[in-house]
Amino acid sequence: MDEIEVDWKEQAALKAEDYLDYSSFSREGLIEQLEYEGFTREQAEYGVEAVGY
């Protein structure tokens, strides 16, 4: 493996969707949870917007 490219924005969207499958979050709460998981603010906001927030 020379190089693996990861689309972190897409990963944030998938993680946001996972969280919403079993719990409810406010928009900001979900962003904060994604940031806690290690996503940047930009990635977290993208993920939250991708799931309809």
KAFEN-V659824 format. One record per residue. RES is the residue in three letters. PSI is psi in whole degrees, -180 to 180 (NA if undefined). Layout:
{{RES:PSI} {RES:PSI}}
//
This chain:
{{MET:111} {ASP:-44} {GLU:134} {ILE:126} {GLU:128} {VAL:132} {ASP:94} {TRP:-29} {LYS:-43} {GLU:-39} {GLN:-38} {ALA:-40} {ALA:-43} {LEU:-42} {LYS:-40} {ALA:-43} {GLU:-42} {ASP:-47} {TYR:-42} {LEU:-18} {ASP:-27} {TYR:1} {SER:161} {SER:144} {PHE:149} {SER:166} {ARG:-50} {GLU:-37} {GLY:-39} {LEU:-40} {ILE:-46} {GLU:-39} {GLN:-42} {LEU:-38} {GLU:-40} {TYR:-35} {GLU:-11} {GLY:-1} {PHE:151} {THR:167} {ARG:-44} {GLU:-45} {GLN:-42} {ALA:-44} {GLU:-40} {TYR:-47} {GLY:-43} {VAL:-42} {GLU:-35} {ALA:-25} {VAL:10} {GLY:11} {TYR:NA}}
//
